[in-house]
């Protein structure tokens, strides 16, 4: 069957990259697409860039106020009418065969399958390929920390619309909302993960402000704490602010998470991104 695939691309001030990313989706070999562009109240020329693209499959949803990537993705998920949903970051690129290959993997492995792919990481002048494990048994080792490495990249995720609509993104995460979603999918026991063993997605790491970098690490350890609390049957904190407030009164845990941030920084430097 020629399944309809909804591609969700939220964007906020991505005038330098948005046109290329959308063109990558327009040029997919799988043609039965719904391309949902969620304009998260951009103030640059991003909307002007995509308005020049002539393709009947494009649907633009413009938000009056900036809501952040997790909420923007959820708006796209609610609007999606496809049998399957996949994601695309507005500053990334992908192979023309990406959607076709990932859809084939889902059809082959069953409707509860969440499909990903190998990626190329570009960070400044550095390029590297992440060849990720293909099978569910190997992938989930990354979710339970039996592998000290990434085994599935959320930005490449494709699944049935019903899976996305059931789980959605949690807006308490400014960053790491995608990792939080993957963990909850794994913990549900409802899905089977696969990676297409081909390089189909290019993940571009852009230079960020010091504030963004700080937030990235803060939300990283916050997501880990949420996972730990679920595993031991304790309630999660509702926000990063409440988590940080808790750490102020618990010096031992504060030291642990501070050390964890340092370890993550070192690991990223070793991996050159």
C-alpha positions as CSV (number, residue, x, y, z in Angstrom):
1,X,0.0,0.0,0.0
2,X,1.1,3.6,-0.7
3,X,0.9,4.8,2.9
4,X,0.5,8.5,3.6
5,X,3.4,9.7,5.8
6,X,3.2,13.0,7.7
7,X,6.5,14.8,8.1
8,X,6.6,17.3,10.9
9,X,9.1,20.1,10.7
10,X,8.8,22.7,13.5
11,X,10.9,25.8,13.0
12,X,11.8,29.0,14.8
13,X,14.1,31.5,13.0
14,X,15.8,29.0,10.7
15,X,16.1,31.2,7.7
16,X,19.6,29.8,6.9
17,X,18.5,26.2,6.7
18,X,14.8,25.7,6.5
19,X,14.6,25.8,2.7
20,X,17.2,23.0,2.3
21,X,15.6,20.8,4.9
22,X,12.1,21.1,3.3
23,X,13.6,20.5,-0.2
24,X,15.1,17.3,1.2
25,X,11.6,16.1,2.1
26,X,10.1,17.3,-1.2
27,X,12.7,15.2,-3.0
28,X,11.9,11.9,-1.2
29,X,11.4,8.9,-3.4
30,X,8.3,8.1,-1.4
31,X,5.8,10.7,-2.8
32,X,2.7,10.2,-0.7
33,X,3.6,12.8,1.9
34,X,2.0,15.4,4.1
35,X,4.6,18.0,4.9
36,X,3.6,19.9,8.1
37,X,5.7,23.0,8.7
38,X,5.0,24.4,12.2
39,X,6.1,28.0,12.3
40,X,6.8,28.7,16.0
41,X,6.3,32.4,15.8
42,X,9.5,33.1,13.8
43,X,10.7,36.7,13.5
44,X,13.2,36.2,10.7
45,X,12.6,35.4,7.0
46,X,12.0,31.6,7.6
47,X,8.3,31.9,6.5
48,X,9.2,33.9,3.5
49,X,11.7,31.2,2.5
50,X,9.2,28.4,2.6
51,X,6.4,30.4,1.0
52,X,8.5,30.3,-2.2
53,X,8.3,26.5,-2.3
54,X,5.6,25.3,-4.6
55,X,4.4,21.9,-3.5
56,X,0.7,21.0,-2.8
57,X,1.8,18.6,0.0
58,X,3.1,21.5,2.2
59,X,0.8,22.7,5.0
60,X,2.0,25.6,7.1
61,X,0.7,26.1,10.6
62,X,1.8,29.5,12.0
63,X,1.6,30.0,15.8
64,X,1.0,33.5,17.3
65,X,3.4,32.8,20.2
66,X,6.6,30.9,20.5
67,X,5.7,27.7,22.4
68,X,9.0,25.7,22.0
69,X,9.9,22.6,20.0
70,X,8.1,20.0,22.1
71,X,4.8,21.8,22.0
72,X,5.2,22.7,18.3
73,X,5.8,19.0,17.5
74,X,2.7,18.0,19.4
75,X,0.7,20.6,17.4
76,X,2.0,18.9,14.3
77,X,1.2,15.4,15.6
78,X,-2.4,16.5,16.3
79,X,-2.8,17.9,12.8
80,X,-1.2,14.9,11.1
81,X,-3.5,12.8,9.0
82,X,-1.0,10.2,7.7
83,X,-0.8,6.5,8.6
84,X,2.7,7.2,9.8
85,X,4.6,10.2,11.2
86,X,8.2,11.1,11.0
87,X,10.3,14.1,12.1
88,X,12.7,16.4,10.6
89,X,14.7,19.2,12.3
90,X,14.6,22.4,10.4
91,X,18.4,22.6,10.1
92,X,19.1,19.0,9.2
93,X,19.3,17.1,6.0
94,X,18.4,13.6,4.8
95,X,18.8,11.1,2.0
96,X,16.0,11.0,-0.7
97,X,15.4,7.4,0.2
98,X,15.1,8.0,3.9
99,X,11.3,7.8,4.2
100,X,11.0,4.9,1.8
101,X,13.6,2.8,3.6
102,X,12.3,3.5,7.1
103,X,8.7,2.8,6.0
104,X,9.8,-0.5,4.5
105,X,11.4,-1.4,7.9
106,X,8.2,-0.7,9.7
107,X,6.1,-2.8,7.3
108,X,8.6,-5.6,7.5
109,X,8.8,-5.6,11.3
110,X,5.2,-4.8,12.3
111,X,2.9,-1.9,13.1
112,X,4.3,-1.4,16.6
113,X,7.8,-0.7,15.1
114,X,9.7,2.5,15.7
115,X,12.2,3.0,13.0
116,X,15.4,5.0,13.0
117,X,18.6,5.1,10.9
118,X,22.3,5.7,10.9
119,X,23.3,9.3,11.0
120,X,26.1,11.6,9.9
121,X,27.0,14.3,12.5
122,X,28.4,17.6,11.2
123,X,29.8,19.9,13.9
124,X,31.7,22.7,12.3
125,X,34.5,21.2,10.3
126,X,34.1,17.8,11.9
127,X,32.1,15.0,10.3
128,X,31.5,11.6,11.7
129,X,29.2,8.7,11.0
130,X,27.3,6.9,13.8
131,X,26.6,3.3,12.7
132,X,23.9,2.3,15.1
133,X,22.7,-1.2,16.1
134,X,19.9,-2.6,13.9
135,X,18.0,-4.9,16.3
136,X,15.6,-4.1,19.1
137,X,17.7,-6.1,21.6
138,X,20.8,-4.1,20.9
139,X,19.0,-0.8,20.7
140,X,17.3,-1.0,24.1
141,X,20.7,-1.6,25.8
142,X,21.3,2.1,25.2
143,X,18.1,3.0,27.0
144,X,19.1,1.0,30.1
145,X,22.7,2.2,30.0
146,X,24.2,-1.2,29.2
147,X,25.9,0.6,26.3
148,X,27.7,3.8,27.1
149,X,26.7,5.2,23.7
150,X,23.7,6.3,21.7
151,X,21.9,3.4,20.1
152,X,18.9,5.3,18.5
153,X,18.7,8.9,17.4
154,X,15.3,10.4,18.1
155,X,15.5,12.9,15.3
156,X,15.3,10.0,12.8
157,X,12.2,8.4,14.4
158,X,9.3,7.1,12.3
159,X,6.3,5.3,13.7
160,X,2.6,4.8,13.2
161,X,0.5,7.9,13.9
162,X,-1.2,6.0,16.8
163,X,2.1,5.7,18.6
164,X,2.9,9.3,18.3
165,X,-0.6,10.4,19.3
166,X,-0.6,8.2,22.4
167,X,2.7,9.2,23.8
168,X,3.5,12.7,22.4
169,X,6.2,15.0,23.7
170,X,6.3,16.4,27.3
171,X,6.6,20.2,27.3
172,X,8.4,20.3,30.7
173,X,11.5,19.6,28.6
174,X,13.0,22.5,26.7
175,X,15.7,20.1,25.5
176,X,15.9,16.3,25.6
177,X,12.2,16.0,25.0
178,X,13.0,13.5,22.2
179,X,15.1,11.3,24.5
180,X,12.4,11.4,27.2
181,X,9.9,10.2,24.5
182,X,12.2,7.3,23.5
183,X,12.6,6.2,27.1
184,X,8.9,6.2,27.7
185,X,8.3,4.3,24.5
186,X,10.8,1.7,25.7
187,X,9.3,1.5,29.2
188,X,5.8,1.0,27.8
189,X,6.8,-2.4,26.4
190,X,4.5,-1.6,23.4
191,X,7.0,-0.9,20.7
192,X,9.8,-2.6,18.8
193,X,12.8,-0.5,17.8
194,X,14.8,-1.0,14.6
195,X,17.5,1.0,12.8
196,X,17.9,0.9,9.0
197,X,21.6,0.1,8.7
198,X,22.2,2.9,6.1
199,X,23.3,6.5,6.3
200,X,20.0,8.3,5.7
201,X,20.1,11.4,8.0
202,X,22.5,14.2,8.6
203,X,22.4,15.8,12.0
204,X,23.9,19.3,12.0
205,X,25.2,20.6,15.3
206,X,25.2,24.4,15.1
207,X,27.2,26.7,17.4
208,X,25.0,27.8,20.3
209,X,25.0,30.5,22.9
210,X,26.4,29.8,26.4
211,X,22.9,29.9,27.7
212,X,21.7,27.2,25.3
213,X,24.7,25.1,26.2
214,X,23.9,25.4,29.9
215,X,20.3,24.5,29.3
216,X,21.3,21.5,27.2
217,X,23.3,20.0,30.1
218,X,20.7,20.9,32.7
219,X,17.9,19.2,30.8
220,X,20.1,16.2,30.0
221,X,20.5,15.4,33.7
222,X,16.9,16.3,34.4
223,X,15.7,13.7,31.9
224,X,18.0,11.1,33.5
225,X,16.6,11.9,36.9
226,X,13.0,11.5,35.6
227,X,13.9,8.1,34.2
228,X,15.5,7.1,37.5
229,X,12.5,8.1,39.5
230,X,10.2,6.1,37.2
231,X,12.4,3.1,37.6
232,X,12.3,3.2,41.4
233,X,8.6,4.2,41.6
234,X,8.9,7.8,42.7
235,X,7.1,10.8,41.3
236,X,9.0,12.9,38.8
237,X,9.6,16.6,39.2
238,X,7.2,18.7,37.2
239,X,9.8,21.0,35.9
240,X,13.6,21.7,35.7
241,X,13.1,24.5,38.2
242,X,11.6,22.2,40.8
243,X,14.4,19.7,40.2
244,X,17.0,22.4,40.7
245,X,15.3,23.6,43.9
246,X,15.4,20.0,45.2
247,X,19.2,19.8,44.5
248,X,19.8,23.0,46.5
249,X,18.6,21.2,49.6
250,X,20.3,17.9,48.8
251,X,24.0,18.5,48.5
252,X,25.0,14.9,47.8
253,X,22.7,14.5,44.8
254,X,23.7,18.0,43.6
255,X,27.3,16.9,43.6
256,X,26.4,13.7,41.7
257,X,24.6,15.6,39.0
258,X,27.3,18.2,38.7
259,X,29.8,15.5,38.3
260,X,27.6,13.8,35.7
261,X,27.5,17.0,33.7
262,X,31.2,17.2,33.7
263,X,31.5,13.6,32.5
264,X,29.0,14.3,29.7
265,X,31.0,17.3,28.6
266,X,34.2,15.3,28.5
267,X,32.5,12.5,26.5
268,X,31.3,15.0,23.9
269,X,34.8,16.5,23.6
270,X,36.3,13.1,23.1
271,X,33.7,12.4,20.4
272,X,34.4,15.8,18.8
273,X,31.0,17.3,18.9
